[in-house]
Structure formats: C-alpha cells, structure tokens
Amino acid sequence: MKSFKLNRRTFLRGAGYTLALPTLDAMLDSRGFLHGVAHAQGKSPVRLVIFHFPHGVVPAVWTPSTTGKSFTFTPTMKPLEPHRDKLNIISGLEGTPAKMGNIGGAHSRGLNALATGMSAIQSGAGGPSMDQVLGSELGGATRFRAVVACNEQPGNADDKATTAHANNMSWSAAGRFVPAERNPAELFKKLFSGGVPMPPPGGPPPADTTAAQRSILDHVKGDVTALSSRLGSGDRARLDDYLTGLRELERQLDSSSMPLPTSCTPGSSPTSSLSRDQRARAFIKIFVTAMQCDLTRYVSFALSNAFDNTVYSDLGMNQHHHEISHRGSDADLNKHITHYHGLLAYMLDLMKAVPETGGTNMIDNSIVYFTSEMMQGVHSFERIPVVLAGRAGGRIQTGQHLTFPAGTSICRLLFTIMQAAGSKVTKFGMNGDAVLNGILV
C-alpha cells in the first residue's frame, strides 16, 4: 500500500472554521523534509520570540558572578536551570534609551526601544521592531507574518501625548505601532479559526444559533475523523495529543472567564476567571502552538505596558510592581523577577516538547529574546538584562554567560539576532552594524 502523504498546508475544515495541524510524519519525505516546503539544508524554520518583562532587575542579585560556560545561576534565575544548555545570559549592554531626549517617560522610551534599537520620536518609536522587519522580509510563507500580544490592557502614559509610547512594543515603521491583542481568547480565535460565516445583510439568522459557542474542534470533527483513518499510529497519537491540548486551552479561555463588557450588568460573578499569571501562560501556550503549526514565525509579547501597576497579591505583594521597582524592597522586586523567569521557563518547557526535523526540538530552531525595558526600575539603562534562549537552527552557541564592556550598544545584539534569524539587513537600530562576539557559531 502506498504511504499516505500530507501537504504541510493542510487544514481541518468544518462549518466555516479552519484549524491548522502540527507537523506529522505524513508531512515528511524519506529525508525528514516537509513535502512542498523548502527549508535551507532541510532544517526547520528559525522563529523569533521577543519576550518583555517590566521594570528591570536588581543587578547585583541578577548578574552571575562568573562568565563563560561555568557560570552559576543566581537565585532569581533558578527556574531556568533545566534549560542551561539552550540559553545565554548576556549582561553589560547599554540600552538605546540612554541616548534619548525627554520624549515621554523613561519606561515608555525603554519599551519603544526594546526591539527597535531606536530613540523615540514624538509619534512613537523611531523605527521598526525586529518582529515586523522579519515578518515583512521572511514571513510570507505563513498565514500570519507576525503575532503581537500584551498581557495588560492599555494604560496611562506620563502625558496624553505619549500614550502610544507607553502601550506598544511592536512597530512597523517610525511612529507606527502594531496593535497588540490583549485577550488570549480573541487571539486563539484569530489564529486557529476562520470563524463561522455571517449571514448576508438582511438574510435569515443561522439555523444553529449556538454554533459560535461550540468548540472549534466540534466544528471540524468530521475532518478529524477522516484524516485519522488515513494516518499511521504515531501520527494518530500525535494528532490526538495536539487536539487534546487545544481543547484544554480553549476550555481555559471560555468566554465565562473573560471580562464582561462595561455595558453588561451581571446578575452574579463568573464562576471562574483567569488570573494575570494564567493569562500569560495562556498566551504563551497559544504562541508555541501557532509556531508548531507554522502559522507564524515571529512573536512579540509584552507582559505589561510601560508601567506595570498590578498588585501581585499571589506573590505576597501589597504594592504594585512599578512602585516596588522605585521604592520597594529588593526582596519584593526579586520575587517578581523570579516569577518572570518562571514564565520564560514555562515557554521553554513547551518548546522543548515539540519535536522537529533532524532530532531537534523547537528551542533548537528558535530565538527567544527575553529582556526588560531598562536595567533597573529607577530609570537606569547602562546594563540591560538579557536572556537569549534557543540555537537558531545551530547558528547560536549557548550555555554561557557573556558580559560586554561598558558602552557596548544593545543594538549590536539586535543586529546579531537579526543575522541569526536569516535577515539580510546590514544595520539595525541606531548603531547595530556589527555582530557581538561569542554568540554566533
């Protein structure tokens, strides 16, 4: 019997919905390459995740005391220890905001420059961010050139003229931000479903008024059954695991757990709700699944706007994070930092569990740029904290702590990341025109 071949761009369909598939053996040829998809040397595509956490670190506590491969993880980095061989700790780089004028507040300017490497201008960031440049240059093979999300609703800026600066990290051009999706349930719908078609104007209502309320997986059940009957046992198990994970994520993102419209007057409180941490983890799960399905290769995710004014009671806090970063105790700030490293570790756990061609996993074929808008909440930009995870398909050497001389621009790191991701740009940011030593293979 001739083996069943499946095109990488196959989608499950039903009732107007489309659902992407993970990589299955039926999509691979005898060399382990995807049918109908050209990757250099047969490797999986390189992805980039820009992952922001707010208000910096306590440098004396965060920075490892030794460099090279024998470094010791500091207490706030302990969640990352299982992924030691897949990441680099980078310290000593000078942030672009140090060269800025007085447009907006320091946190806002830092958020604008985090992935652009450009000083702010009156209308926002001074240039495009890495995710948008890569999406425009290399993202044409995926349904979404780039995905942008933030785990906080838009907040206030230092003044009304700089609201865009304070609430956006992804920019398509100077002064032109890319709106972030701030609701994981909505992002799930946008990425994994084409949606139920609306009736024509003046037409009859849908016969099944509950159609939009049913699980996306229920809509594509017929296609799932037909496809499963043609797959081998390994692919059937892989497909079942994928669909089970999607259903669980969809359950977590049920509309009952989303904020109600301001015009709604509920009779009673919802029976469940997503905490800030649960929302962040839901976003992360969505990103990894979207990259697994090759719906996108470039993600920008901010854990907050420029000012994180949340009180993390689950961490034992009674002050909001921004206040702690200025006038709180180092011990409290370190609890926040450890928590954020735990979220990064959660993403790396999920990525490690996704097998890819040549015996690799998603971390091996990705770059995760994890950093803050400043070195410390008291508006210091001299030594920006960076964790750079992933091997970019073998282009990045990992498992080390690298520190750089004072005055070394972080734009050189951004340029290095762009080179590792496959971009042809010859300069990035204000002065990123040479790669940093010790990162690229």
C-alpha positions as CSV (number, residue, x, y, z in Angstrom):
1,M,0.0,0.0,0.0
2,K,1.3,3.4,-1.0
3,S,2.2,5.6,2.1
4,F,-0.2,8.5,2.7
5,K,1.4,11.9,2.1
6,L,0.0,15.1,3.6
7,N,0.8,18.6,2.5
8,R,2.2,20.9,5.2
9,R,-0.5,23.4,4.4
10,T,-3.4,21.0,5.1
11,F,-6.1,22.4,7.4
12,L,-9.0,20.8,9.1
13,R,-12.3,22.4,8.0
14,G,-15.9,22.4,9.0
15,A,-18.8,24.9,9.3
16,G,-16.6,27.8,8.0
17,Y,-13.8,27.0,10.5
18,T,-10.2,26.1,9.6
19,L,-7.8,24.6,12.0
20,A,-4.0,24.2,11.4
21,L,-2.2,20.9,12.0
22,P,1.1,20.2,13.8
23,T,4.0,18.6,11.9
24,L,3.1,14.9,11.3
25,D,5.2,12.1,9.8
26,A,2.9,12.0,6.9
27,M,4.1,15.5,6.0
28,L,7.8,14.4,5.8
29,D,9.6,12.7,3.0
30,S,12.3,10.0,3.4
31,R,14.9,12.6,4.4
32,G,12.7,14.1,7.1
33,F,11.9,17.2,5.0
34,L,8.4,18.7,4.7
35,H,6.6,17.9,1.5
36,G,6.3,21.1,-0.7
37,V,8.2,23.3,1.7
38,A,11.8,24.4,1.0
39,H,14.0,24.9,4.1
40,A,17.7,25.5,3.8
41,Q,19.6,22.3,4.3
42,G,16.3,20.6,5.3
43,K,16.2,22.4,8.6
44,S,13.1,23.7,10.4
45,P,12.5,27.5,10.0
46,V,14.0,29.8,12.6
47,R,11.5,31.6,14.8
48,L,11.9,34.7,16.9
49,V,10.0,35.5,20.1
50,I,10.5,38.9,21.7
51,F,9.5,38.5,25.4
52,H,9.3,41.6,27.6
53,F,9.2,41.7,31.4
54,P,8.7,45.0,33.2
55,H,10.9,47.3,35.4
56,G,14.3,45.6,35.2
57,V,16.2,43.6,37.8
58,V,18.4,44.1,40.9
59,P,21.7,43.9,39.0
60,A,23.8,42.8,42.0
61,V,21.5,39.8,42.5
62,W,20.6,39.0,38.9
63,T,24.1,39.0,37.3
64,P,26.1,35.8,37.5
65,S,29.5,36.3,39.2
66,T,31.5,34.4,36.5
67,T,31.4,34.4,32.8
68,G,31.8,31.6,30.3
69,K,30.2,28.1,30.5
70,S,31.0,27.5,34.2
71,F,28.7,30.3,35.4
72,T,26.3,29.7,38.3
73,F,22.6,30.7,38.0
74,T,21.7,33.4,40.5
75,P,18.7,32.7,42.8
76,T,16.2,34.7,40.6
77,M,17.3,32.6,37.6
78,K,16.8,29.2,39.2
79,P,13.7,28.4,37.2
80,L,15.9,28.5,34.0
81,E,18.4,26.0,35.2
82,P,16.9,23.0,33.4
83,H,17.5,24.8,30.1
84,R,21.0,25.8,30.9
85,D,22.5,24.3,27.7
86,K,19.9,26.1,25.5
87,L,20.4,29.7,26.6
88,N,22.9,32.5,27.1
89,I,22.9,35.1,29.9
90,I,24.0,38.4,28.5
91,S,25.0,41.4,30.7
92,G,26.7,44.7,30.3
93,L,25.0,46.1,27.2
94,E,23.9,49.7,27.1
95,G,20.3,50.4,26.2
96,T,19.3,52.8,23.5
97,P,17.2,55.0,25.8
98,A,20.3,56.3,27.5
99,K,20.8,58.4,24.3
100,M,17.2,59.7,24.1
101,G,15.8,63.1,24.8
102,N,12.9,63.8,27.1
103,I,10.1,62.4,25.0
104,G,7.7,60.6,27.3
105,G,8.8,58.8,30.4
106,A,11.8,56.6,30.8
107,H,9.8,53.4,30.9
108,S,7.9,54.3,27.8
109,R,11.1,55.2,25.9
110,G,12.6,51.9,27.0
111,L,9.6,49.9,25.8
112,N,9.8,51.6,22.4
113,A,13.5,50.9,22.0
114,L,13.4,47.3,23.3
115,A,13.0,45.7,19.9
116,T,13.7,48.7,17.6
117,G,17.0,49.9,18.9
118,M,15.9,53.4,18.0
119,S,15.4,56.6,20.1
120,A,11.8,57.7,20.4
121,I,10.3,60.4,18.3
122,Q,7.2,62.5,19.1
123,S,4.8,60.0,17.5
124,G,6.4,56.8,19.0
125,A,9.3,54.5,18.3
126,G,12.0,55.8,16.0
127,G,11.9,52.8,13.7
128,P,10.5,49.3,13.1
129,S,10.9,46.4,15.5
130,M,12.6,43.1,14.8
131,D,9.4,41.1,14.6
132,Q,7.9,43.3,11.9
133,V,11.1,43.6,9.8
134,L,11.5,39.8,9.9
135,G,7.8,39.3,9.2
136,S,8.0,41.6,6.2
137,E,11.2,40.1,4.9
138,L,10.7,36.4,5.6
139,G,7.2,35.8,6.9
140,G,5.4,35.4,3.6
141,A,5.2,31.6,3.9
142,T,3.0,31.7,7.0
143,R,-0.6,32.8,7.4
144,F,0.4,35.5,9.9
145,R,3.6,37.4,9.2
146,A,3.9,38.3,12.9
147,V,1.8,38.0,16.1
148,V,1.7,40.8,18.7
149,A,0.2,40.5,22.2
150,C,0.3,42.1,25.6
151,N,-0.9,40.8,28.9
152,E,-2.2,44.1,30.1
153,Q,-4.9,46.4,28.9
154,P,-3.8,49.9,27.6
155,G,-2.7,52.1,30.5
156,N,-1.9,55.7,31.1
157,A,1.3,57.4,30.0
158,D,3.3,60.2,31.5
159,D,1.1,62.5,29.5
160,K,-1.5,62.1,26.8
161,A,0.9,62.9,24.0
162,T,2.9,59.7,24.7
163,T,0.1,57.2,25.1
164,A,1.4,55.3,22.0
165,H,4.9,55.1,23.5
166,A,3.6,53.6,26.8
167,N,1.4,50.9,25.4
168,N,3.2,49.4,22.4
169,M,6.4,47.4,21.8
170,S,5.9,46.3,18.1
171,W,6.3,48.9,15.4
172,S,6.1,48.5,11.6
173,A,7.8,51.9,11.0
174,A,8.8,55.0,12.8
175,G,5.8,56.3,14.7
176,R,3.5,53.5,13.5
177,F,2.7,50.8,16.2
178,V,1.2,47.4,15.5
179,P,-1.8,47.0,17.9
180,A,-1.3,44.2,20.4
181,E,-4.0,41.6,21.1
182,R,-4.7,41.8,24.8
183,N,-7.2,39.0,25.2
184,P,-5.9,35.4,24.8
185,A,-9.4,34.1,23.9
186,E,-9.6,36.5,21.0
187,L,-6.1,35.6,19.9
188,F,-7.0,31.9,20.0
189,K,-9.9,32.6,17.7
190,K,-7.9,34.7,15.2
191,L,-5.1,32.2,14.9
192,F,-6.9,28.8,15.0
193,S,-10.2,29.5,13.4
194,G,-11.6,31.2,10.3
195,G,-14.8,31.7,12.2
196,V,-18.5,31.0,11.4
197,P,-19.5,32.9,8.3
198,M,-22.0,35.7,9.0
199,P,-25.3,35.6,7.0
200,P,-25.7,38.2,4.2
201,P,-27.3,41.6,5.1
202,G,-31.0,41.1,5.7
203,G,-30.6,37.3,5.5
204,P,-32.0,34.8,7.9
205,P,-30.2,34.1,11.2
206,P,-28.1,31.0,11.3
207,A,-30.2,27.8,11.8
208,D,-27.9,26.9,14.7
209,T,-27.7,29.9,17.0
210,T,-25.3,28.1,19.3
211,A,-22.8,27.4,16.5
212,A,-20.4,30.1,17.5
213,Q,-20.5,28.9,21.1
214,R,-19.4,25.3,20.4
215,S,-15.8,24.3,20.5
216,I,-13.8,24.9,17.3
217,L,-12.9,21.2,17.5
218,D,-16.5,20.2,17.3
219,H,-16.9,22.0,14.0
220,V,-14.0,20.2,12.4
221,K,-14.8,16.8,14.0
222,G,-15.7,15.2,10.6
223,D,-12.4,16.2,9.1
224,V,-10.5,14.9,12.1
225,T,-12.2,11.5,11.8
226,A,-11.5,11.3,8.0
227,L,-7.9,12.3,8.5
228,S,-7.2,10.0,11.4
229,S,-8.3,7.0,9.4
230,R,-5.5,7.6,7.0
231,L,-2.7,8.3,9.5
232,G,-0.3,5.8,11.0
233,S,-0.5,5.0,14.7
234,G,2.3,7.5,15.6
235,D,0.6,10.4,13.8
236,R,-2.8,9.5,15.2
237,A,-1.3,9.7,18.7
238,R,0.4,13.0,17.9
239,L,-2.7,14.5,16.4
240,D,-4.8,13.4,19.4
241,D,-2.3,15.0,21.8
242,Y,-2.4,18.2,19.8
243,L,-6.2,18.3,19.7
244,T,-6.4,17.5,23.4
245,G,-4.1,20.4,24.2
246,L,-6.1,22.7,22.1
247,R,-9.3,21.7,23.7
248,E,-7.9,22.2,27.2
249,L,-6.6,25.7,26.2
250,E,-9.9,26.5,24.7
251,R,-11.6,25.4,27.9
252,Q,-9.4,27.7,29.9
253,L,-10.3,30.6,27.5
254,D,-14.0,30.0,27.8
255,S,-16.0,33.3,27.5
256,S,-17.1,32.9,31.1
257,S,-13.6,33.7,32.2
258,M,-13.2,36.8,30.1
259,P,-14.0,40.3,31.3
260,L,-17.6,41.3,30.6
261,P,-18.4,44.5,28.5
262,T,-18.7,47.6,30.6
263,S,-22.3,47.9,29.5
264,C,-23.2,44.5,30.9
265,T,-24.7,44.2,34.4
266,P,-24.1,40.6,35.5
267,G,-26.5,39.0,37.9
268,S,-23.7,37.2,39.7
269,S,-19.9,36.9,39.4
270,P,-18.5,34.4,36.9
271,T,-17.7,31.0,38.3
272,S,-14.1,31.2,37.0
273,S,-11.6,33.8,35.9
274,L,-8.1,33.9,34.6
275,S,-5.5,35.5,36.8
276,R,-2.8,37.6,35.3
277,D,-0.4,34.7,35.5
278,Q,-3.0,32.3,33.9
279,R,-3.5,34.8,31.1
280,A,0.3,35.0,30.5
281,R,0.5,31.2,30.4
282,A,-2.4,31.0,28.0
283,F,-0.8,33.5,25.7
284,I,2.5,31.5,25.8
285,K,0.7,28.2,25.0
286,I,-1.0,29.9,22.1
287,F,2.3,31.2,20.7
288,V,4.0,27.9,20.9
289,T,1.1,26.1,19.3
290,A,0.9,28.7,16.5
291,M,4.6,28.2,15.8
292,Q,4.2,24.5,15.9
293,C,1.6,24.8,13.2
294,D,3.8,27.2,11.3
295,L,1.0,29.8,11.4
296,T,3.7,32.4,12.3
297,R,7.4,32.5,13.0
298,Y,7.6,35.9,14.7
299,V,6.0,36.8,18.0
300,S,6.2,39.9,20.2
301,F,4.9,39.5,23.7
302,A,4.9,42.1,26.5
303,L,4.0,41.1,30.0
304,S,2.8,44.6,30.6
305,N,2.7,48.1,29.2
306,A,5.5,50.6,30.2
307,F,4.0,50.9,33.7
308,D,3.0,47.6,35.4
309,N,0.6,48.9,38.1
310,T,-0.6,45.4,39.1
311,V,-0.6,44.4,42.7
312,Y,0.6,40.7,42.7
313,S,-1.2,39.5,45.8
314,D,-0.4,35.9,44.9
315,L,3.3,36.8,45.3
316,G,2.5,38.3,48.7
317,M,2.7,41.9,47.5
318,N,0.7,44.9,48.7
319,Q,2.3,47.4,46.3
320,H,2.1,47.5,42.6
321,H,5.2,46.5,40.6
322,H,6.1,50.0,39.4
323,E,6.0,51.3,42.9
324,I,8.2,48.4,44.2
325,S,10.7,49.0,41.4
326,H,11.2,52.6,42.6
327,R,10.7,52.5,46.4
328,G,10.1,48.9,47.4
329,S,12.5,46.3,48.8
330,D,14.9,44.4,46.7
331,A,13.4,41.2,48.2
332,D,10.0,42.0,46.8
333,L,11.4,43.0,43.4
334,N,13.3,39.7,43.3
335,K,10.1,37.8,43.8
336,H,8.7,39.5,40.6
337,I,11.9,38.7,38.7
338,T,11.9,35.1,39.7
339,H,8.2,34.8,38.7
340,Y,9.0,36.2,35.2
341,H,11.9,33.8,34.8
342,G,9.4,31.1,35.7
343,L,7.2,32.2,32.8
344,L,10.1,32.0,30.4
345,A,10.9,28.5,31.7
346,Y,7.3,27.6,31.0
347,M,7.7,28.7,27.4
348,L,10.9,26.8,27.0
349,D,9.3,23.7,28.5
350,L,6.6,23.8,25.9
351,M,9.0,24.5,23.1
352,K,11.3,21.6,24.2
353,A,8.4,19.2,24.0
354,V,7.8,20.0,20.2
355,P,10.0,17.6,18.2
356,E,11.3,18.8,14.8
357,T,13.4,17.6,11.9
358,G,16.8,16.0,12.5
359,G,16.2,15.1,16.1
360,T,15.9,18.7,17.2
361,N,13.1,20.5,19.1
362,M,11.6,23.9,18.8
363,I,14.1,25.6,21.1
364,D,16.9,24.4,18.8
365,N,15.3,26.2,15.9
366,S,14.2,29.4,17.6
367,I,15.5,32.6,19.3
368,V,13.8,33.9,22.4
369,Y,14.9,37.4,23.3
370,F,13.9,37.9,26.9
371,T,14.6,41.3,28.4
372,S,13.2,44.4,30.1
373,E,12.8,48.0,29.0
374,M,15.5,49.1,31.4
375,M,18.2,47.7,33.7
376,Q,16.5,48.8,36.9
377,G,13.2,50.4,37.7
378,V,15.0,53.6,38.9
379,H,15.5,54.5,35.2
380,S,18.9,53.0,34.6
381,F,19.9,51.8,31.1
382,E,23.6,51.0,31.5
383,R,23.4,47.2,31.8
384,I,20.3,45.8,30.2
385,P,19.5,42.3,31.5
386,V,19.1,39.7,28.7
387,V,18.4,36.0,28.4
388,L,18.9,34.8,24.9
389,A,17.4,31.3,24.5
390,G,17.5,29.0,21.5
391,R,20.1,28.0,19.0
392,A,18.5,29.4,15.8
393,G,18.9,26.2,13.9
394,G,22.5,25.8,15.0
395,R,23.6,29.4,14.3
396,I,23.9,30.4,18.0
397,Q,26.2,28.8,20.6
398,T,24.6,28.5,24.0
399,G,25.2,27.6,27.6
400,Q,27.2,30.6,28.6
401,H,27.2,33.9,30.5
402,L,28.6,36.7,28.3
403,T,29.4,40.2,29.6
404,F,30.5,43.1,27.5
405,P,32.5,46.3,28.1
406,A,30.7,49.4,29.3
407,G,29.2,51.4,26.4
408,T,28.6,48.4,24.1
409,S,25.3,49.1,22.4
410,I,22.5,46.7,22.7
411,C,21.8,47.5,19.0
412,R,24.7,45.1,18.2
413,L,22.8,42.3,20.0
414,L,19.6,43.2,18.0
415,F,21.7,43.1,14.8
416,T,23.2,39.7,15.9
417,I,19.7,38.3,16.4
418,M,18.6,39.5,13.0
419,Q,21.6,37.8,11.4
420,A,20.9,34.6,13.2
421,A,17.2,34.7,12.1
422,G,18.3,34.9,8.5
423,S,17.7,38.6,7.8
424,K,19.7,40.4,5.1
425,V,19.7,43.7,6.9
426,T,23.1,45.3,7.1
427,K,22.3,47.5,10.1
428,F,19.7,47.5,12.8
429,G,18.7,50.2,15.2
430,M,20.8,53.3,15.8
431,N,24.2,51.7,15.6
432,G,23.8,47.9,15.2
433,D,26.1,47.2,12.3
434,A,28.4,44.5,13.7
435,V,27.6,41.3,15.5
436,L,28.6,40.7,19.1
437,N,31.5,38.3,19.7
438,G,30.8,34.9,21.2
439,I,27.2,34.4,20.1
440,L,27.1,33.2,16.5
441,V,28.7,29.9,15.6
